[in-house]
Amino acid sequence: MRTPFDTALRVQHRAVETIRVAISLEIAKQGDLEQVEGRLVDQVRSETALAARFALPASSEWLARMRARRHQLRGEVEASGVRVAALRAKAAEAYGAMRAIEDAADRHRDAAEREAEATEQARLDDFSAGRLYVARKPRSMRRDA
């Protein structure tokens, strides 16, 4: 049964779905950044070990650049985490609004169903009362007599 809340419910479903997709994308981005950071750490370790093997001093400028890059990546991962938390809060709010609309639609459907049942019962009561009236009417007052 259609309700006046159907359009709002569809819009809210789309909003929840959009937020869900945004969360998924942000988590994927966060995972990618963590992988890049992990590869950077591995590269620094291997390069430092290689330099130590050949008794070469590791370039302090290169190490400083790698530390700065790792710091930048860590900041991006943390910022992504903040965005995910904000999106989750937004999703909870949107889901709550969607549930409220669904509840209102359910109440509307229930009220319409009760009204239809009451109308049907009134119709049946009227029909029964009419039959009872005809059955109790003296035969001389009936049309078929």
N, CA, C and O atoms as CSV, one atom per row, in Angstrom:
chain,resi,resn,atom,element,x,y,z
A,1,MET,N,N,0.843,-1.169,0.000
A,1,MET,CA,C,0.000,0.000,0.000
A,1,MET,C,C,0.891,1.236,0.000
A,1,MET,O,O,1.846,1.335,0.771
A,2,ARG,N,N,0.568,2.149,-0.857
A,2,ARG,CA,C,1.334,3.393,-0.925
A,2,ARG,C,C,0.949,4.293,0.242
A,2,ARG,O,O,-0.197,4.315,0.691
A,3,THR,N,N,1.934,5.023,0.710
A,3,THR,CA,C,1.692,5.956,1.814
A,3,THR,C,C,2.258,7.313,1.424
A,3,THR,O,O,3.035,7.404,0.473
A,4,PRO,N,N,1.887,8.362,2.134
A,4,PRO,CA,C,2.466,9.680,1.855
A,4,PRO,C,C,3.956,9.737,2.202
A,4,PRO,O,O,4.634,10.708,1.867
A,5,PHE,N,N,4.464,8.705,2.868
A,5,PHE,CA,C,5.853,8.698,3.301
A,5,PHE,C,C,6.782,7.974,2.334
A,5,PHE,O,O,7.995,7.957,2.545
A,6,ASP,N,N,6.238,7.377,1.279
A,6,ASP,CA,C,7.050,6.565,0.369
A,6,ASP,C,C,8.167,7.361,-0.305
A,6,ASP,O,O,9.296,6.881,-0.409
A,7,THR,N,N,7.862,8.555,-0.755
A,7,THR,CA,C,8.882,9.364,-1.431
A,7,THR,C,C,9.998,9.727,-0.467
A,7,THR,O,O,11.177,9.605,-0.801
A,8,ALA,N,N,9.631,10.172,0.727
A,8,ALA,CA,C,10.651,10.519,1.725
A,8,ALA,C,C,11.475,9.292,2.086
A,8,ALA,O,O,12.682,9.400,2.306
A,9,LEU,N,N,10.847,8.146,2.147
A,9,LEU,CA,C,11.549,6.918,2.480
A,9,LEU,C,C,12.551,6.542,1.385
A,9,LEU,O,O,13.671,6.129,1.685
A,10,ARG,N,N,12.153,6.683,0.121
A,10,ARG,CA,C,13.076,6.402,-0.982
A,10,ARG,C,C,14.269,7.351,-0.949
A,10,ARG,O,O,15.409,6.931,-1.149
A,11,VAL,N,N,14.004,8.625,-0.697
A,11,VAL,CA,C,15.088,9.615,-0.626
A,11,VAL,C,C,16.041,9.261,0.514
A,11,VAL,O,O,17.259,9.342,0.357
A,12,GLN,N,N,15.487,8.871,1.654
A,12,GLN,CA,C,16.322,8.535,2.800
A,12,GLN,C,C,17.116,7.252,2.550
A,12,GLN,O,O,18.267,7.140,2.972
A,13,HIS,N,N,16.497,6.279,1.860
A,13,HIS,CA,C,17.234,5.057,1.490
A,13,HIS,C,C,18.433,5.417,0.614
A,13,HIS,O,O,19.530,4.893,0.807
A,14,ARG,N,N,18.219,6.308,-0.342
A,14,ARG,CA,C,19.329,6.727,-1.215
A,14,ARG,C,C,20.426,7.422,-0.410
A,14,ARG,O,O,21.613,7.206,-0.651
A,15,ALA,N,N,20.022,8.251,0.538
A,15,ALA,CA,C,21.010,8.953,1.371
A,15,ALA,C,C,21.834,7.958,2.174
A,15,ALA,O,O,23.055,8.086,2.256
A,16,VAL,N,N,21.177,6.970,2.764
A,16,VAL,CA,C,21.900,5.951,3.539
A,16,VAL,C,C,22.845,5.175,2.621
A,16,VAL,O,O,23.991,4.908,2.982
A,17,GLU,N,N,22.363,4.820,1.445
A,17,GLU,CA,C,23.202,4.068,0.502
A,17,GLU,C,C,24.400,4.905,0.044
A,17,GLU,O,O,25.510,4.386,-0.074
A,18,THR,N,N,24.181,6.181,-0.212
A,18,THR,CA,C,25.274,7.067,-0.624
A,18,THR,C,C,26.329,7.153,0.469
A,18,THR,O,O,27.526,7.102,0.186
A,19,ILE,N,N,25.895,7.280,1.696
A,19,ILE,CA,C,26.844,7.356,2.819
A,19,ILE,C,C,27.583,6.025,2.967
A,19,ILE,O,O,28.783,6.008,3.243
A,20,ARG,N,N,26.868,4.912,2.784
A,20,ARG,CA,C,27.501,3.597,2.890
A,20,ARG,C,C,28.614,3.453,1.845
A,20,ARG,O,O,29.694,2.945,2.146
A,21,VAL,N,N,28.342,3.900,0.631
A,21,VAL,CA,C,29.343,3.835,-0.432
A,21,VAL,C,C,30.529,4.743,-0.096
A,21,VAL,O,O,31.683,4.366,-0.301
A,22,ALA,N,N,30.239,5.941,0.422
A,22,ALA,CA,C,31.317,6.868,0.792
A,22,ALA,C,C,32.195,6.267,1.882
A,22,ALA,O,O,33.417,6.417,1.847
A,23,ILE,N,N,31.588,5.591,2.846
A,23,ILE,CA,C,32.371,4.939,3.904
A,23,ILE,C,C,33.256,3.851,3.300
A,23,ILE,O,O,34.434,3.744,3.641
A,24,SER,N,N,32.692,3.052,2.412
A,24,SER,CA,C,33.474,1.980,1.771
A,24,SER,C,C,34.661,2.546,1.002
A,24,SER,O,O,35.774,2.027,1.088
A,25,LEU,N,N,34.415,3.608,0.253
A,25,LEU,CA,C,35.501,4.222,-0.520
A,25,LEU,C,C,36.582,4.793,0.397
A,25,LEU,O,O,37.774,4.655,0.123
A,26,GLU,N,N,36.162,5.430,1.477
A,26,GLU,CA,C,37.131,6.037,2.400
A,26,GLU,C,C,37.949,4.956,3.104
A,26,GLU,O,O,39.150,5.125,3.314
A,27,ILE,N,N,37.308,3.855,3.465
A,27,ILE,CA,C,38.043,2.759,4.107
A,27,ILE,C,C,39.031,2.138,3.122
A,27,ILE,O,O,40.148,1.785,3.501
A,28,ALA,N,N,38.623,2.005,1.865
A,28,ALA,CA,C,39.539,1.480,0.840
A,28,ALA,C,C,40.727,2.423,0.656
A,28,ALA,O,O,41.869,1.979,0.538
A,29,LYS,N,N,40.448,3.728,0.633
A,29,LYS,CA,C,41.516,4.715,0.494
A,29,LYS,C,C,42.467,4.630,1.689
A,29,LYS,O,O,43.686,4.706,1.536
A,30,GLN,N,N,41.887,4.472,2.875
A,30,GLN,CA,C,42.698,4.364,4.092
A,30,GLN,C,C,43.593,3.115,4.015
A,30,GLN,O,O,44.768,3.169,4.377
A,31,GLY,N,N,43.042,2.011,3.551
A,31,GLY,CA,C,43.838,0.784,3.394
A,31,GLY,C,C,44.961,0.962,2.393
A,31,GLY,O,O,46.075,0.484,2.610
A,32,ASP,N,N,44.674,1.648,1.296
A,32,ASP,CA,C,45.717,1.912,0.291
A,32,ASP,C,C,46.846,2.750,0.884
A,32,ASP,O,O,48.024,2.472,0.660
A,33,LEU,N,N,46.471,3.780,1.644
A,33,LEU,CA,C,47.491,4.635,2.268
A,33,LEU,C,C,48.342,3.836,3.255
A,33,LEU,O,O,49.556,4.031,3.328
A,34,GLU,N,N,47.719,2.949,4.005
A,34,GLU,CA,C,48.476,2.124,4.958
A,34,GLU,C,C,49.413,1.172,4.229
A,34,GLU,O,O,50.516,0.900,4.702
A,35,GLN,N,N,48.975,0.662,3.074
A,35,GLN,CA,C,49.858,-0.201,2.283
A,35,GLN,C,C,51.060,0.582,1.753
A,35,GLN,O,O,52.189,0.094,1.787
A,36,VAL,N,N,50.812,1.795,1.265
A,36,VAL,CA,C,51.910,2.640,0.771
A,36,VAL,C,C,52.883,2.923,1.907
A,36,VAL,O,O,54.098,2.875,1.719
A,37,GLU,N,N,52.348,3.215,3.076
A,37,GLU,CA,C,53.208,3.482,4.233
A,37,GLU,C,C,54.023,2.235,4.590
A,37,GLU,O,O,55.211,2.338,4.898
A,38,GLY,N,N,53.398,1.079,4.550
A,38,GLY,CA,C,54.108,-0.173,4.839
A,38,GLY,C,C,55.216,-0.438,3.841
A,38,GLY,O,O,56.308,-0.861,4.222
A,39,ARG,N,N,54.946,-0.193,2.555
A,39,ARG,CA,C,55.986,-0.378,1.532
A,39,ARG,C,C,57.139,0.616,1.736
A,39,ARG,O,O,58.305,0.284,1.521
A,40,LEU,N,N,56.794,1.831,2.151
A,40,LEU,CA,C,57.823,2.840,2.410
A,40,LEU,C,C,58.724,2.395,3.560
A,40,LEU,O,O,59.946,2.517,3.471
A,41,VAL,N,N,58.135,1.885,4.633
A,41,VAL,CA,C,58.915,1.403,5.779
A,41,VAL,C,C,59.807,0.242,5.344
A,41,VAL,O,O,60.979,0.180,5.716
A,42,ASP,N,N,59.249,-0.678,4.555
A,42,ASP,CA,C,60.047,-1.806,4.067
A,42,ASP,C,C,61.201,-1.325,3.192
A,42,ASP,O,O,62.315,-1.841,3.285
A,43,GLN,N,N,60.931,-0.342,2.347
A,43,GLN,CA,C,61.971,0.201,1.470
A,43,GLN,C,C,63.083,0.843,2.304
A,43,GLN,O,O,64.262,0.643,2.012
A,44,VAL,N,N,62.732,1.594,3.315
A,44,VAL,CA,C,63.741,2.240,4.165
A,44,VAL,C,C,64.585,1.175,4.861
A,44,VAL,O,O,65.809,1.289,4.928
A,45,ARG,N,N,63.921,0.139,5.378
A,45,ARG,CA,C,64.663,-0.942,6.054
A,45,ARG,C,C,65.630,-1.633,5.100
A,45,ARG,O,O,66.793,-1.858,5.434
A,46,SER,N,N,65.137,-1.967,3.912
A,46,SER,CA,C,66.004,-2.677,2.964
A,46,SER,C,C,67.147,-1.793,2.482
A,46,SER,O,O,68.280,-2.255,2.352
A,47,GLU,N,N,66.852,-0.530,2.217
A,47,GLU,CA,C,67.912,0.381,1.762
A,47,GLU,C,C,68.949,0.602,2.869
A,47,GLU,O,O,70.149,0.651,2.598
A,48,THR,N,N,68.486,0.735,4.105
A,48,THR,CA,C,69.414,0.937,5.230
A,48,THR,C,C,70.252,-0.318,5.448
A,48,THR,O,O,71.451,-0.223,5.706
A,49,ALA,N,N,69.632,-1.489,5.347
A,49,ALA,CA,C,70.372,-2.747,5.501
A,49,ALA,C,C,71.385,-2.909,4.375
A,49,ALA,O,O,72.507,-3.359,4.611
A,50,LEU,N,N,71.005,-2.548,3.165
A,50,LEU,CA,C,71.913,-2.642,2.027
A,50,LEU,C,C,73.096,-1.703,2.200
A,50,LEU,O,O,74.236,-2.068,1.914
A,51,ALA,N,N,72.819,-0.487,2.673
A,51,ALA,CA,C,73.903,0.476,2.891
A,51,ALA,C,C,74.833,-0.025,3.985
A,51,ALA,O,O,76.050,0.133,3.888
A,52,ALA,N,N,74.264,-0.631,5.032
A,52,ALA,CA,C,75.099,-1.136,6.125
A,52,ALA,C,C,75.944,-2.317,5.653
A,52,ALA,O,O,77.067,-2.502,6.121
A,53,ARG,N,N,75.416,-3.105,4.743
A,53,ARG,CA,C,76.151,-4.271,4.223
A,53,ARG,C,C,77.407,-3.863,3.457
A,53,ARG,O,O,78.436,-4.535,3.513
A,54,PHE,N,N,77.298,-2.769,2.757
A,54,PHE,CA,C,78.443,-2.297,1.967
A,54,PHE,C,C,79.215,-1.204,2.688
A,54,PHE,O,O,80.047,-0.528,2.083
A,55,ALA,N,N,78.953,-1.029,3.942
A,55,ALA,CA,C,79.627,-0.032,4.777
A,55,ALA,C,C,79.488,1.372,4.204
A,55,ALA,O,O,80.410,2.184,4.287
A,56,LEU,N,N,78.318,1.648,3.620
A,56,LEU,CA,C,78.045,2.989,3.108
A,56,LEU,C,C,77.149,3.709,4.109
A,56,LEU,O,O,76.225,3.104,4.653
A,57,PRO,N,N,77.398,4.943,4.351
A,57,PRO,CA,C,76.504,5.665,5.261
A,57,PRO,C,C,75.171,5.943,4.549
A,57,PRO,O,O,75.137,6.332,3.381
A,58,ALA,N,N,74.104,5.735,5.272
A,58,ALA,CA,C,72.790,6.037,4.704
A,58,ALA,C,C,72.670,7.548,4.581
A,58,ALA,O,O,73.043,8.291,5.489
A,59,SER,N,N,72.151,7.985,3.461
A,59,SER,CA,C,72.014,9.420,3.217
A,59,SER,C,C,70.995,10.004,4.189
A,59,SER,O,O,69.826,9.619,4.208
A,60,SER,N,N,71.476,10.941,4.990
A,60,SER,CA,C,70.577,11.535,5.981
A,60,SER,C,C,69.469,12.337,5.294
A,60,SER,O,O,68.361,12.438,5.821
A,61,GLU,N,N,69.759,12.904,4.129
A,61,GLU,CA,C,68.733,13.644,3.396
A,61,GLU,C,C,67.649,12.702,2.885
A,61,GLU,O,O,66.456,12.995,2.960
A,62,TRP,N,N,68.097,11.564,2.364
A,62,TRP,CA,C,67.127,10.581,1.877
A,62,TRP,C,C,66.271,10.067,3.031
A,62,TRP,O,O,65.049,9.985,2.911
A,63,LEU,N,N,66.916,9.718,4.160
A,63,LEU,CA,C,66.164,9.260,5.327
A,63,LEU,C,C,65.198,10.331,5.828
A,63,LEU,O,O,64.081,10.016,6.239
A,64,ALA,N,N,65.620,11.587,5.796
A,64,ALA,CA,C,64.739,12.683,6.235
A,64,ALA,C,C,63.531,12.788,5.303
A,64,ALA,O,O,62.408,12.999,5.762
A,65,ARG,N,N,63.762,12.640,3.986
A,65,ARG,CA,C,62.647,12.675,3.035
A,65,ARG,C,C,61.683,11.507,3.268
A,65,ARG,O,O,60.465,11.676,3.210
A,66,MET,N,N,62.242,10.329,3.531
A,66,MET,CA,C,61.396,9.156,3.776
A,66,MET,C,C,60.603,9.317,5.082
A,66,MET,O,O,59.432,8.945,5.146
A,67,ARG,N,N,61.241,9.872,6.118
A,67,ARG,CA,C,60.532,10.123,7.371
A,67,ARG,C,C,59.410,11.142,7.158
A,67,ARG,O,O,58.307,10.987,7.684
A,68,ALA,N,N,59.708,12.179,6.382
A,68,ALA,CA,C,58.689,13.198,6.103
A,68,ALA,C,C,57.533,12.585,5.303
A,68,ALA,O,O,56.364,12.876,5.555
A,69,ARG,N,N,57.881,11.739,4.345
A,69,ARG,CA,C,56.843,11.084,3.536
A,69,ARG,C,C,55.995,10.164,4.416
A,69,ARG,O,O,54.772,10.120,4.284
A,70,ARG,N,N,56.664,9.422,5.324
A,70,ARG,CA,C,55.917,8.537,6.221
A,70,ARG,C,C,55.024,9.360,7.151
A,70,ARG,O,O,53.878,8.988,7.405
A,71,HIS,N,N,55.543,10.466,7.650
A,71,HIS,CA,C,54.752,11.344,8.515
A,71,HIS,C,C,53.532,11.876,7.750
A,71,HIS,O,O,52.428,11.939,8.293
A,72,GLN,N,N,53.745,12.256,6.490
A,72,GLN,CA,C,52.648,12.737,5.659
A,72,GLN,C,C,51.600,11.638,5.453
A,72,GLN,O,O,50.401,11.891,5.575
A,73,LEU,N,N,52.054,10.422,5.141
A,73,LEU,CA,C,51.130,9.304,4.955
A,73,LEU,C,C,50.370,8.996,6.242
A,73,LEU,O,O,49.168,8.732,6.203
A,74,ARG,N,N,51.062,9.029,7.385
A,74,ARG,CA,C,50.405,8.777,8.673
A,74,ARG,C,C,49.327,9.833,8.909
A,74,ARG,O,O,48.240,9.510,9.388
A,75,GLY,N,N,49.621,11.101,8.572
A,75,GLY,CA,C,48.626,12.172,8.712
A,75,GLY,C,C,47.431,11.943,7.816
A,75,GLY,O,O,46.296,12.184,8.228
A,76,GLU,N,N,47.664,11.478,6.584
A,76,GLU,CA,C,46.564,11.188,5.667
A,76,GLU,C,C,45.712,10.022,6.170
A,76,GLU,O,O,44.488,10.044,6.040
A,77,VAL,N,N,46.360,9.003,6.744
A,77,VAL,CA,C,45.624,7.865,7.300
A,77,VAL,C,C,44.755,8.337,8.470
A,77,VAL,O,O,43.590,7.954,8.576
A,78,GLU,N,N,45.322,9.160,9.336
A,78,GLU,CA,C,44.560,9.672,10.478
A,78,GLU,C,C,43.396,10.551,10.016
A,78,GLU,O,O,42.295,10.466,10.561
A,79,ALA,N,N,43.643,11.394,9.010
A,79,ALA,CA,C,42.571,12.243,8.476
A,79,ALA,C,C,41.473,11.381,7.855
A,79,ALA,O,O,40.287,11.687,7.976
A,80,SER,N,N,41.878,10.312,7.198
A,80,SER,CA,C,40.904,9.395,6.621
A,80,SER,C,C,40.088,8.725,7.726
A,80,SER,O,O,38.882,8.526,7.580
A,81,GLY,N,N,40.740,8.385,8.813
A,81,GLY,CA,C,40.025,7.807,9.956
A,81,GLY,C,C,39.008,8.770,10.531
A,81,GLY,O,O,37.913,8.362,10.919
A,82,VAL,N,N,39.361,10.047,10.590
A,82,VAL,CA,C,38.427,11.068,11.078
A,82,VAL,C,C,37.238,11.185,10.128
A,82,VAL,O,O,36.094,11.310,10.566
A,83,ARG,N,N,37.519,11.143,8.810
A,83,ARG,CA,C,36.430,11.216,7.834
A,83,ARG,C,C,35.510,9.999,7.950
A,83,ARG,O,O,34.290,10.128,7.847
A,84,VAL,N,N,36.094,8.823,8.163
A,84,VAL,CA,C,35.273,7.608,8.321
A,84,VAL,C,C,34.389,7.740,9.556
A,84,VAL,O,O,33.207,7.400,9.509
A,85,ALA,N,N,34.952,8.231,10.662
A,85,ALA,CA,C,34.163,8.405,11.884
A,85,ALA,C,C,33.015,9.393,11.652
A,85,ALA,O,O,31.895,9.165,12.110
A,86,ALA,N,N,33.295,10.486,10.944
A,86,ALA,CA,C,32.249,11.477,10.651
A,86,ALA,C,C,31.176,10.870,9.746
A,86,ALA,O,O,29.985,11.105,9.947
A,87,LEU,N,N,31.600,10.096,8.759
A,87,LEU,CA,C,30.639,9.446,7.865
A,87,LEU,C,C,29.790,8.429,8.617
A,87,LEU,O,O,28.595,8.296,8.355
A,88,ARG,N,N,30.404,7.717,9.544
A,88,ARG,CA,C,29.633,6.741,10.337
A,88,ARG,C,C,28.598,7.446,11.201
A,88,ARG,O,O,27.471,6.969,11.341
A,89,ALA,N,N,28.978,8.578,11.779
A,89,ALA,CA,C,28.011,9.345,12.581
A,89,ALA,C,C,26.870,9.837,11.694
A,89,ALA,O,O,25.702,9.796,12.081
A,90,LYS,N,N,27.228,10.300,10.503
A,90,LYS,CA,C,26.211,10.759,9.550
A,90,LYS,C,C,25.315,9.603,9.123
A,90,LYS,O,O,24.107,9.772,8.958
A,91,ALA,N,N,25.912,8.428,8.946
A,91,ALA,CA,C,25.138,7.245,8.566
A,91,ALA,C,C,24.167,6.858,9.676
A,91,ALA,O,O,23.021,6.497,9.406
A,92,ALA,N,N,24.619,6.932,10.911
A,92,ALA,CA,C,23.739,6.597,12.033
A,92,ALA,C,C,22.556,7.561,12.081
A,92,ALA,O,O,21.419,7.152,12.318
A,93,GLU,N,N,22.830,8.833,11.857
A,93,GLU,CA,C,21.758,9.837,11.852
A,93,GLU,C,C,20.783,9.584,10.698
A,93,GLU,O,O,19.567,9.636,10.883
A,94,ALA,N,N,21.323,9.313,9.512
A,94,ALA,CA,C,20.473,9.061,8.345
A,94,ALA,C,C,19.668,7.779,8.531
A,94,ALA,O,O,18.500,7.713,8.147
A,95,TYR,N,N,20.288,6.770,9.117
A,95,TYR,CA,C,19.567,5.514,9.354
A,95,TYR,C,C,18.449,5.736,10.372
A,95,TYR,O,O,17.354,5.195,10.222
A,96,GLY,N,N,18.724,6.529,11.401
A,96,GLY,CA,C,17.690,6.849,12.385
A,96,GLY,C,C,16.514,7.572,11.747
A,96,GLY,O,O,15.357,7.278,12.047
A,97,ALA,N,N,16.815,8.518,10.869
A,97,ALA,CA,C,15.749,9.239,10.160
A,97,ALA,C,C,14.963,8.284,9.267
A,97,ALA,O,O,13.739,8.377,9.174
A,98,MET,N,N,15.672,7.368,8.612
A,98,MET,CA,C,14.999,6.406,7.744
A,98,MET,C,C,14.076,5.510,8.570
A,98,MET,O,O,12.948,5.240,8.156
A,99,ARG,N,N,14.539,5.050,9.722
A,99,ARG,CA,C,13.704,4.216,10.598
A,99,ARG,C,C,12.471,4.984,11.080
A,99,ARG,O,O,11.382,4.419,11.173
A,100,ALA,N,N,12.645,6.273,11.386
A,100,ALA,CA,C,11.503,7.084,11.825
A,100,ALA,C,C,10.469,7.195,10.704
A,100,ALA,O,O,9.267,7.109,10.952
A,101,ILE,N,N,10.938,7.385,9.482
A,101,ILE,CA,C,10.021,7.471,8.336
A,101,ILE,C,C,9.338,6.119,8.112
A,101,ILE,O,O,8.136,6.065,7.848
A,102,GLU,N,N,10.112,5.020,8.218
A,102,GLU,CA,C,9.516,3.691,8.058
A,102,GLU,C,C,8.441,3.448,9.118
A,102,GLU,O,O,7.380,2.900,8.821
A,103,ASP,N,N,8.723,3.862,10.360
A,103,ASP,CA,C,7.739,3.699,11.430
A,103,ASP,C,C,6.473,4.510,11.139
A,103,ASP,O,O,5.362,4.026,11.354
A,104,ALA,N,N,6.639,5.737,10.651
A,104,ALA,CA,C,5.483,6.572,10.312
A,104,ALA,C,C,4.679,5.928,9.179
A,104,ALA,O,O,3.449,5.939,9.204
A,105,ALA,N,N,5.373,5.373,8.195
A,105,ALA,CA,C,4.681,4.698,7.083
A,105,ALA,C,C,3.927,3.471,7.599
A,105,ALA,O,O,2.799,3.209,7.183
A,106,ASP,N,N,4.553,2.725,8.503
A,106,ASP,CA,C,3.875,1.554,9.080
A,106,ASP,C,C,2.633,1.960,9.865
A,106,ASP,O,O,1.589,1.315,9.770
A,107,ARG,N,N,2.757,3.037,10.643
A,107,ARG,CA,C,1.594,3.515,11.406
A,107,ARG,C,C,0.481,3.953,10.452
A,107,ARG,O,O,-0.697,3.702,10.710
A,108,HIS,N,N,0.857,4.608,9.352
A,108,HIS,CA,C,-0.143,5.041,8.362
A,108,HIS,C,C,-0.834,3.829,7.750
A,108,HIS,O,O,-2.056,3.820,7.600
A,109,ARG,N,N,-0.056,2.803,7.395
A,109,ARG,CA,C,-0.645,1.593,6.826
A,109,ARG,C,C,-1.588,0.919,7.830
A,109,ARG,O,O,-2.682,0.481,7.473
A,110,ASP,N,N,-1.150,0.846,9.080
A,110,ASP,CA,C,-1.995,0.233,10.112
A,110,ASP,C,C,-3.294,1.006,10.293
A,110,ASP,O,O,-4.365,0.410,10.410
A,111,ALA,N,N,-3.200,2.340,10.315
A,111,ALA,CA,C,-4.409,3.162,10.474
A,111,ALA,C,C,-5.342,2.973,9.285
A,111,ALA,O,O,-6.555,2.864,9.465
A,112,ALA,N,N,-4.798,2.934,8.077
A,112,ALA,CA,C,-5.627,2.734,6.878
A,112,ALA,C,C,-6.279,1.357,6.905
A,112,ALA,O,O,-7.440,1.201,6.527
A,113,GLU,N,N,-5.521,0.364,7.356
A,113,GLU,CA,C,-6.071,-0.992,7.445
A,113,GLU,C,C,-7.191,-1.054,8.485
A,113,GLU,O,O,-8.234,-1.659,8.239
A,114,ARG,N,N,-6.978,-0.427,9.646
A,114,ARG,CA,C,-8.027,-0.403,10.675
A,114,ARG,C,C,-9.267,0.325,10.167
A,114,ARG,O,O,-10.393,-0.096,10.431
A,115,GLU,N,N,-9.055,1.414,9.441
A,115,GLU,CA,C,-10.188,2.171,8.889
A,115,GLU,C,C,-10.956,1.323,7.878
A,115,GLU,O,O,-12.187,1.325,7.870
A,116,ALA,N,N,-10.236,0.604,7.031
A,116,ALA,CA,C,-10.895,-0.251,6.040
A,116,ALA,C,C,-11.659,-1.373,6.741
A,116,ALA,O,O,-12.773,-1.713,6.344
A,117,GLU,N,N,-11.058,-1.947,7.783
A,117,GLU,CA,C,-11.741,-2.996,8.528
A,117,GLU,C,C,-12.995,-2.450,9.225
A,117,GLU,O,O,-14.029,-3.117,9.243
A,118,ALA,N,N,-12.908,-1.247,9.796
A,118,ALA,CA,C,-14.064,-0.638,10.462
A,118,ALA,C,C,-15.167,-0.342,9.457
A,118,ALA,O,O,-16.345,-0.541,9.753
A,119,THR,N,N,-14.795,0.131,8.269
A,119,THR,CA,C,-15.785,0.404,7.221
A,119,THR,C,C,-16.471,-0.884,6.792
A,119,THR,O,O,-17.689,-0.922,6.618
A,120,GLU,N,N,-15.685,-1.933,6.623
A,120,GLU,CA,C,-16.256,-3.224,6.231
A,120,GLU,C,C,-17.187,-3.760,7.324
A,120,GLU,O,O,-18.262,-4.283,7.031
A,121,GLN,N,N,-16.764,-3.622,8.581
A,121,GLN,CA,C,-17.605,-4.080,9.678
A,121,GLN,C,C,-18.901,-3.282,9.743
A,121,GLN,O,O,-19.963,-3.856,9.981
A,122,ALA,N,N,-18.833,-1.974,9.537
A,122,ALA,CA,C,-20.039,-1.135,9.536
A,122,ALA,C,C,-20.979,-1.552,8.409
A,122,ALA,O,O,-22.194,-1.602,8.598
A,123,ARG,N,N,-20.421,-1.851,7.243
A,123,ARG,CA,C,-21.228,-2.304,6.111
A,123,ARG,C,C,-21.929,-3.617,6.443
A,123,ARG,O,O,-23.114,-3.792,6.162
A,124,LEU,N,N,-21.172,-4.545,7.052
A,124,LEU,CA,C,-21.770,-5.826,7.434
A,124,LEU,C,C,-22.835,-5.642,8.516
A,124,LEU,O,O,-23.873,-6.303,8.483
A,125,ASP,N,N,-22.579,-4.740,9.481
A,125,ASP,CA,C,-23.565,-4.461,10.530
A,125,ASP,C,C,-24.842,-3.888,9.929
A,125,ASP,O,O,-25.944,-4.279,10.314
A,126,ASP,N,N,-24.694,-2.960,8.986
A,126,ASP,CA,C,-25.866,-2.374,8.331
A,126,ASP,C,C,-26.645,-3.435,7.561
A,126,ASP,O,O,-27.875,-3.457,7.598
A,127,PHE,N,N,-25.941,-4.298,6.875
A,127,PHE,CA,C,-26.595,-5.363,6.115
A,127,PHE,C,C,-27.350,-6.299,7.062
A,127,PHE,O,O,-28.500,-6.659,6.806
A,128,SER,N,N,-26.690,-6.689,8.159
A,128,SER,CA,C,-27.336,-7.585,9.136
A,128,SER,C,C,-28.544,-6.918,9.769
A,128,SER,O,O,-29.584,-7.555,9.937
A,129,ALA,N,N,-28.423,-5.644,10.121
A,129,ALA,CA,C,-29.553,-4.924,10.723
A,129,ALA,C,C,-30.711,-4.846,9.739
A,129,ALA,O,O,-31.864,-4.979,10.149
A,130,GLY,N,N,-30.448,-4.640,8.488
A,130,GLY,CA,C,-31.487,-4.588,7.458
A,130,GLY,C,C,-32.187,-5.927,7.324
A,130,GLY,O,O,-33.410,-5.985,7.200
A,131,ARG,N,N,-31.417,-6.999,7.349
A,131,ARG,CA,C,-32.013,-8.342,7.247
A,131,ARG,C,C,-32.853,-8.645,8.485
A,131,ARG,O,O,-33.923,-9.247,8.386
A,132,LEU,N,N,-32.357,-8.221,9.658
A,132,LEU,CA,C,-33.113,-8.448,10.881
A,132,LEU,C,C,-34.415,-7.658,10.856
A,132,LEU,O,O,-35.460,-8.157,11.275
A,133,TYR,N,N,-34.350,-6.427,10.364
A,133,TYR,CA,C,-35.556,-5.589,10.272
A,133,TYR,C,C,-36.590,-6.246,9.361
A,133,TYR,O,O,-37.775,-6.312,9.686
A,134,VAL,N,N,-36.117,-6.728,8.222
A,134,VAL,CA,C,-37.025,-7.379,7.273
A,134,VAL,C,C,-37.589,-8.651,7.892
A,134,VAL,O,O,-38.772,-8.944,7.715
A,135,ALA,N,N,-36.784,-9.404,8.604
A,135,ALA,CA,C,-37.241,-10.664,9.206
A,135,ALA,C,C,-38.262,-10.414,10.308
A,135,ALA,O,O,-39.157,-11.238,10.498
A,136,ARG,N,N,-38.164,-9.327,11.027
A,136,ARG,CA,C,-39.071,-9.045,12.142
A,136,ARG,C,C,-40.309,-8.260,11.719
A,136,ARG,O,O,-41.256,-8.135,12.496
A,137,LYS,N,N,-40.314,-7.744,10.525
A,137,LYS,CA,C,-41.447,-6.968,10.022
A,137,LYS,C,C,-42.648,-7.892,9.861
A,137,LYS,O,O,-42.494,-9.010,9.370
A,138,PRO,N,N,-43.826,-7.457,10.257
A,138,PRO,CA,C,-45.007,-8.302,10.044
A,138,PRO,C,C,-45.180,-8.581,8.559
A,138,PRO,O,O,-44.867,-7.732,7.724
A,139,ARG,N,N,-45.667,-9.741,8.233
A,139,ARG,CA,C,-45.816,-10.187,6.849
A,139,ARG,C,C,-46.691,-9.220,6.052
A,139,ARG,O,O,-46.454,-9.024,4.860
A,140,SER,N,N,-47.651,-8.638,6.658
A,140,SER,CA,C,-48.549,-7.734,5.938
A,140,SER,C,C,-47.852,-6.457,5.484
A,140,SER,O,O,-48.299,-5.813,4.535
A,141,MET,N,N,-46.764,-6.087,6.148
A,141,MET,CA,C,-46.053,-4.853,5.783
A,141,MET,C,C,-44.948,-5.111,4.753
A,141,MET,O,O,-44.343,-4.163,4.254
A,142,ARG,N,N,-44.683,-6.351,4.437
A,142,ARG,CA,C,-43.607,-6.680,3.492
A,142,ARG,C,C,-44.064,-6.424,2.060
A,142,ARG,O,O,-45.258,-6.509,1.771
A,143,ARG,N,N,-43.169,-6.125,1.196
A,143,ARG,CA,C,-43.491,-5.872,-0.216
A,143,ARG,C,C,-43.877,-7.137,-0.951
A,143,ARG,O,O,-44.698,-7.095,-1.866
A,144,ASP,N,N,-43.309,-8.240,-0.573
A,144,ASP,CA,C,-43.581,-9.484,-1.306
A,144,ASP,C,C,-44.879,-10.146,-0.893
A,144,ASP,O,O,-45.244,-11.173,-1.464
A,145,ALA,N,N,-45.587,-9.599,0.074
A,145,ALA,CA,C,-46.836,-10.197,0.552
A,145,ALA,C,C,-48.000,-9.839,-0.327
A,145,ALA,O,O,-49.126,-10.263,-0.063
